[in-house]
Amino acid sequence: MAAVARRPFGLFKNLNAKIAAIPMMLTAVVIFIGCTAWTVIYSFTDSRLLPSENFVGLAQYDRLFDTTRWNVAIVNLLIYGSLSLIFSFVVGFLLATLLDQKIRFENTFRTIFLYPFALSFIVTGLVWQWILDPGLGLPKFLDDLGLPGGDFALLGNKSTVIYALVIAGLWQGTGLVMVLMLAGLRGIDGEIWKASRVDGIPAWRTYIFIVIPMMRGVFVTTLVIVASGIVRVYDLVVAMTQGGPVLPPKCQPNMSTT
C-alpha cells in the first residue's frame, strides 16, 4: 500500500505566513499592548514628567476628574463621537447605495467624495473656518443675497461650535465610510437581488433584513476606523476654534488701550 501523506500539525500550517507575521505581532504586543499596560500601571503612581514608583492609588484619577476642563472635554468628545458615528454611517451607507446602482461617472463621484479624506485635520479645520466665517464665508454670502442665515455664526457660539466641528468631521470622513460600504455592497451575491425581485420584496426591506446583516464585518471594520479618527480630533478643534468658540470680528472685544 502506498504510504499516505501525513497532514501537517495545526501549528505548522501556513508556516511561512506565520513567520512573516512575527514582526508585526511583536510590534503589536510590545508597542501597543505593552505601552498601554505600562501607562495604566504608572497612572496609579505619582509620576509626572518622569516615571515614579510611588503608588498613590486613584489619586491621579481623582485629580483629573476634579478638573472642570477635562469633564467638559469628555462631554464634548461624547457628543462629537456619537453624532459623527451616527451620521457618517447613515450618510456613507446612503451614498454607497446610490453609487451601487451603476450610475454614470461613478469613478468621478467616488473620487470627489473620497478626496476630503486625503486632507489633514488642520487643512479641513481651516477650510471650514473660512466657510463658516460670518465676515467672508457662507453667512456673508447668504446675507449678500438677502437670505436668512447671515447672522448664523456656528463658530461664535459655545452652544453650537460642537456642531460646526461635526460638520467638518463628516465632510472629511464620510467619503471613506462610503467607499468601505460600497466595497461591502459589491461583495453581496447578485443572486440575492434577483431572488428578492422575483419574490416581490421591496429594495429597502432587502437592504435592512438581508444586506446589512451580511455586511456585519464591514460595519465592524468601519466602526474601528471611524472611532480611531474621533479620538484624534484635537487638530480639527485647534484649527477651527483655537480651543474655544471663535467670535466673528464684529463681536470681538476691543483690546486697544488709550
C-alpha positions as CSV (number, residue, x, y, z in Angstrom):
1,M,0.0,0.0,0.0
2,A,1.2,3.4,-0.9
3,A,2.1,5.5,2.1
4,V,-0.5,8.0,3.0
5,A,0.9,11.6,3.2
6,R,0.5,12.8,6.8
7,R,-1.1,16.2,7.2
8,P,1.0,18.8,8.9
9,F,0.2,19.5,12.6
10,G,-2.1,22.5,13.0
11,L,0.7,24.7,14.5
12,F,2.8,24.3,11.3
13,K,0.0,25.0,8.8
14,N,0.8,28.1,6.7
15,L,4.2,28.3,8.4
16,N,5.7,30.8,6.0
17,A,2.8,33.2,6.6
18,K,3.1,32.9,10.3
19,I,6.8,33.5,10.2
20,A,6.3,36.6,8.1
21,A,3.7,37.9,10.6
22,I,6.1,37.6,13.6
23,P,7.5,41.2,13.3
24,M,4.0,42.7,13.1
25,M,2.8,40.6,16.0
26,L,5.8,41.6,18.1
27,T,5.2,45.3,17.2
28,A,1.6,45.0,18.3
29,V,2.4,43.2,21.6
30,V,5.4,45.3,22.6
31,I,4.4,48.8,21.4
32,F,0.6,48.9,21.5
33,I,-0.3,46.4,24.3
34,G,2.9,46.8,26.2
35,C,3.0,50.6,26.2
36,T,-0.7,50.7,27.1
37,A,-0.2,48.4,30.0
38,W,2.8,50.5,31.1
39,T,0.8,53.7,31.0
40,V,-2.1,52.2,33.0
41,I,0.3,50.8,35.7
42,Y,2.1,54.2,36.1
43,S,-1.2,56.1,36.3
44,F,-1.6,54.7,39.8
45,T,1.7,56.3,40.9
46,D,2.6,60.0,41.4
47,S,4.5,60.1,38.1
48,R,4.6,63.4,36.3
49,L,7.2,64.2,33.7
50,L,9.3,61.2,34.6
51,P,8.0,57.8,35.9
52,S,7.8,57.2,39.6
53,E,7.2,54.0,41.6
54,N,5.4,55.7,44.4
55,F,2.0,54.1,44.4
56,V,-0.9,56.5,45.2
57,G,-3.9,54.5,44.1
58,L,-6.7,56.5,42.4
59,A,-5.3,59.9,43.4
60,Q,-4.3,60.9,39.9
61,Y,-7.8,60.0,38.6
62,D,-9.5,61.9,41.4
63,R,-7.4,65.0,40.5
64,L,-8.2,64.5,36.8
65,F,-11.9,64.3,37.2
66,D,-12.0,67.2,39.5
67,T,-10.7,69.4,36.6
68,T,-13.6,71.2,35.0
69,R,-11.9,71.5,31.6
70,W,-11.3,67.7,31.5
71,N,-15.0,67.0,32.2
72,V,-16.1,69.5,29.6
73,A,-13.7,67.9,27.1
74,I,-15.1,64.4,27.8
75,V,-18.7,65.6,27.3
76,N,-17.8,67.3,24.1
77,L,-16.0,64.2,22.8
78,L,-19.0,62.1,23.6
79,I,-21.3,64.5,21.7
80,Y,-18.9,64.7,18.8
81,G,-18.2,61.0,18.7
82,S,-21.9,59.9,18.9
83,L,-23.0,62.4,16.2
84,S,-20.1,61.5,14.0
85,L,-20.6,57.8,14.2
86,I,-24.4,58.0,13.5
87,F,-24.3,60.5,10.6
88,S,-21.1,59.1,9.0
89,F,-22.6,55.6,8.9
90,V,-26.0,56.8,7.7
91,V,-24.8,59.2,5.1
92,G,-21.9,56.9,4.0
93,F,-24.3,54.0,3.5
94,L,-26.8,56.0,1.6
95,L,-24.1,57.3,-0.7
96,A,-22.8,53.8,-1.2
97,T,-26.2,52.5,-2.1
98,L,-26.6,55.3,-4.7
99,L,-23.3,54.6,-6.3
100,D,-24.1,50.9,-6.2
101,Q,-26.8,51.5,-8.8
102,K,-24.2,51.5,-11.6
103,I,-24.7,55.2,-12.3
104,R,-22.7,57.1,-14.9
105,F,-19.5,58.8,-13.8
106,E,-19.3,56.6,-10.8
107,N,-15.5,56.9,-10.6
108,T,-15.7,60.7,-10.7
109,F,-18.3,60.9,-7.9
110,R,-16.3,58.4,-5.8
111,T,-13.2,60.4,-6.2
112,I,-15.0,63.7,-5.3
113,F,-16.5,62.1,-2.1
114,L,-13.2,60.5,-1.1
115,Y,-10.9,63.4,-1.8
116,P,-11.5,65.3,1.6
117,F,-10.2,62.2,3.4
118,A,-6.8,62.9,1.9
119,L,-6.6,66.2,3.7
120,S,-5.3,66.6,7.2
121,F,-7.5,67.8,10.1
122,I,-5.6,71.1,10.1
123,V,-6.5,71.8,6.4
124,T,-10.0,70.7,7.0
125,G,-10.4,72.9,10.0
126,L,-9.0,76.0,8.2
127,V,-11.3,75.3,5.2
128,W,-14.4,75.1,7.3
129,Q,-13.3,78.1,9.4
130,W,-13.3,80.1,6.3
131,I,-16.6,78.7,5.1
132,L,-18.4,79.4,8.4
133,D,-16.7,82.8,8.9
134,P,-19.5,85.5,9.1
135,G,-17.2,88.0,7.5
136,L,-16.3,86.2,4.4
137,G,-17.9,82.7,4.3
138,L,-21.3,81.2,3.8
139,P,-23.1,83.5,6.3
140,K,-21.9,86.6,4.4
141,F,-22.9,85.1,1.1
142,L,-26.4,84.4,2.4
143,D,-26.6,87.9,3.8
144,D,-25.5,89.5,0.5
145,L,-28.3,87.6,-1.3
146,G,-30.8,88.8,1.3
147,L,-31.4,85.2,2.5
148,P,-31.8,84.2,6.2
149,G,-28.8,82.8,7.9
150,G,-26.5,85.8,7.5
151,D,-26.2,86.2,11.3
152,F,-25.9,82.5,11.9
153,A,-22.4,82.1,13.5
154,L,-21.8,78.4,14.4
155,L,-18.2,79.1,15.4
156,G,-19.0,82.1,17.6
157,N,-21.5,80.4,20.0
158,K,-20.3,77.9,22.6
159,S,-23.6,76.0,22.3
160,T,-23.2,75.4,18.6
161,V,-19.5,75.3,17.9
162,I,-19.5,71.5,18.6
163,Y,-21.9,71.1,15.6
164,A,-19.6,73.0,13.4
165,L,-16.9,70.5,14.3
166,V,-19.2,67.6,13.5
167,I,-20.0,69.1,10.1
168,A,-16.3,69.5,9.3
169,G,-15.5,66.0,10.5
170,L,-18.3,64.5,8.4
171,W,-17.1,66.3,5.3
172,Q,-13.7,64.7,5.7
173,G,-14.6,61.2,6.9
174,T,-17.9,60.3,5.2
175,G,-16.1,59.5,1.9
176,L,-14.1,56.8,3.5
177,V,-17.2,55.3,5.1
178,M,-18.9,55.4,1.7
179,V,-16.0,53.5,0.0
180,L,-15.9,50.8,2.7
181,M,-19.7,50.4,2.5
182,L,-19.6,50.3,-1.3
183,A,-16.9,47.5,-1.2
184,G,-19.2,45.6,1.1
185,L,-22.2,46.0,-1.2
186,R,-20.2,44.9,-4.2
187,G,-19.4,41.7,-2.3
188,I,-23.1,40.7,-2.0
189,D,-24.0,37.9,-4.3
190,G,-26.2,39.3,-7.2
191,E,-28.4,36.2,-6.9
192,I,-29.8,37.7,-3.7
193,W,-31.1,40.7,-5.5
194,K,-32.6,38.6,-8.3
195,A,-34.4,36.4,-5.7
196,S,-35.7,39.4,-3.9
197,R,-37.1,40.9,-7.1
198,V,-38.7,37.6,-8.1
199,D,-40.3,37.4,-4.6
200,G,-41.5,41.0,-4.9
201,I,-39.5,42.1,-1.8
202,P,-39.1,45.9,-1.7
203,A,-35.5,47.1,-2.0
204,W,-35.5,48.8,1.4
205,R,-36.5,45.6,3.1
206,T,-33.8,43.7,1.3
207,Y,-31.2,46.2,2.5
208,I,-32.4,46.2,6.1
209,F,-33.1,42.5,6.6
210,I,-30.7,40.8,4.2
211,V,-27.9,43.0,3.0
212,I,-27.0,44.9,6.2
213,P,-26.7,41.7,8.4
214,M,-24.4,40.2,5.7
215,M,-22.2,43.3,6.0
216,R,-21.6,42.9,9.7
217,G,-17.8,42.6,9.2
218,V,-17.7,45.7,7.1
219,F,-19.6,47.7,9.8
220,V,-17.2,46.5,12.5
221,T,-14.2,47.5,10.4
222,T,-15.7,50.9,9.7
223,L,-16.5,51.4,13.3
224,V,-12.9,50.8,14.4
225,I,-11.6,53.2,11.7
226,V,-14.1,56.0,12.5
227,A,-13.6,55.6,16.2
228,S,-9.9,55.9,15.9
229,G,-10.4,59.1,14.0
230,I,-12.7,60.5,16.6
231,V,-10.2,60.4,19.4
232,R,-7.6,62.2,17.2
233,V,-9.9,65.2,16.7
234,Y,-7.6,67.6,18.5
235,D,-6.1,69.0,15.3
236,L,-9.5,69.8,14.0
237,V,-10.5,71.6,17.2
238,V,-7.4,73.7,17.3
239,A,-7.6,74.6,13.6
240,M,-11.3,75.7,13.7
241,T,-11.7,77.1,17.2
242,Q,-8.2,77.6,18.8
243,G,-9.7,75.7,21.7
244,G,-12.9,77.7,22.1
245,P,-15.7,79.4,20.2
246,V,-14.3,81.8,17.6
247,L,-16.1,85.1,17.7
248,P,-16.7,87.0,14.5
249,P,-14.6,90.1,14.0
250,K,-17.5,92.5,14.8
251,C,-18.2,90.7,18.1
252,Q,-14.6,90.5,19.4
253,P,-13.8,92.8,22.3
254,N,-11.6,95.9,21.6
255,M,-8.3,95.3,23.3
256,S,-6.7,98.6,22.3
257,T,-5.7,100.9,25.0
258,T,-5.7,104.7,25.1
